[in-house]
Amino acid sequence: MDTLVFFKYLAVMAGVTYLIRMIPLVLFKKKITNQFIESFLYYIPYAVLGAMTFPAIFFSTYSIIAAICGCIIAIILAWFEKSLLTVAALASLTCLIINFLIK
């Protein structure tokens, strides 16, 4: 790739990233008092994280069965409010064991 093209792409990416963070600060100078908007904005990071993570769960292993078993274990452990490390470790271990048993 040409160095000039790389720096053009880099400048556009940096500009877009900066605008995404700067525009809300410029538009909303007062504190948001509307309860609906406040609660909507509160849950946005969780929704985006879920939308990015959940599909990746099913394509992270060679076997969809292992992925489903790991997802079920993660959901159960999260339901019982276990720590993030415990949920991730046991879900990964479940996928590893199921993959080992299938092969």
Secondary structure as UniProt FT lines:
FT   HELIX           3..27
FT   HELIX           35..58
FT   HELIX           64..79
FT   TURN            80..81
FT   HELIX           84..102
//
